[in-house]
Amino acid sequence: MPERSIPVSYNDHFIRNIKWEGKDKRLLIGDCLILQVRRSSKTWLVRRRIDGKASITTIGKYPAISLKKARVEATKITMAVNVSVFTVAQLVEKYMNEVANKKHKRPELVQGYMDRAVIPKIGAQKVRDVTRVQLVGMIQDYSSRGARTADQLRSNLKKIFSFAVELGHRDDNPMLEVSSRVTGYEPNPRERILSDQEIVDMWSWKNSSHSWQRTEDNVRMLRFLLLTGLRISEARNGYKDGDKWIVNKEISKNGKSHWVYLTETAKQQLPLPKTTATNIQAWLRRRLGF
C-alpha cells in the first residue's frame, strides 16, 4: 500500500476531511506516524525498524484517538524501540560526548579503555542484554595489563552503566556491586619522596650520553615543578602571563582557576618540554634506579 506525505499544516480538521478515494492508502503524517485510510475507517499506525526489520504497530482509530494523542503514543513507541536496540558502542559514544569529554580531565584515557577492552568484545551488543558476568570477565581478562589498570576499567564501566540507567536504557546498573576485589587492586599510599640530596643531584644532571639526550629537558620540567608546586598537567597545560603562571579551572585539580608567582629561576626553565606525566615519571624512576 503506497504512502504519501501530507501538508505540514495538517491538524484534526484536515485529518477529519480526508476522504477515501476508491482505494486504501497510507498517509505519512511525520516521523514514524502513519494514517491508514480505508472505506470505513481511519487508523493510526507507527512504522519503525527493530533489529533491522520493518515493523508496524497499530495505535487505534480516528477520531477516537486524536492527532495529538496519536503523536504522543507514536513517540512513546519509538522511544521504547530506540531503548531496546541501543548498543554498547552507542552508549559509549554518547557518554564520551556528553560526559567524559566535558567533565573528565583526561577523556582520552576513558576512550582508550573503551577502544581496547569494551567495544571489540561487546560494542555491538544491546545495552539491555549486557550481564554482570560478562563485565566481570572482561575486567579480569584486562588484569593482564595490571591490577590498577583493570580497576580503572571497572570504575569507568560503573560510571557508563550508571549513565545508561539515567537515560532509561536499563533499569539496573550491572556494575553496582562489583568492587575492586575482582581486580585484586589494593591502592598503596605514596611514601617515596625525593631526599634533599636527590634534589641537589637532580639539579645538576646533564646529558652524559646519547641514552640520556632528554635529560636536560626533563630536568627543567622537574625544576619547574619544585619551584612552583604545580602538578605536571598544570605545568604542561598552563601558560605564562608576566610574572604569573596561569592555571585555568579546566586543568586544575580542584576545578578552580589560580596562578603561581614565577621566580627568575622558574622563568629560566621555560619553555617547558612537551612530555606526558607518565613519561616523565617513568624517566625519573629509571634515572634514580627504582
Secondary structure, DSSP 8 states (H G I E B T S, - for coil): --EEE--TT--HHHHHT----SS-EEEEEETTEEEEE-SS-EEEEEEEEETTEEEEEEEEEETTS-HHHHHHHHHHHHHHHHHHH-BHHHHHHHHIIIIIHHH-S-HHHHHHHIIIIIHHHHTTSBGGG--HHHHHHHHHHHGGG-HHHHHHHHHHHHHHHHHHHHHTS-SS-TTTT--GGGTT-----------HHHHHHHHT----SGGGTTHHHHHHHHHHHHHH---HHHHHH-EEETTEEEE-TTT-TTS--EEEE--HHHHTT-S-----HHHHHHHHHHHHT-
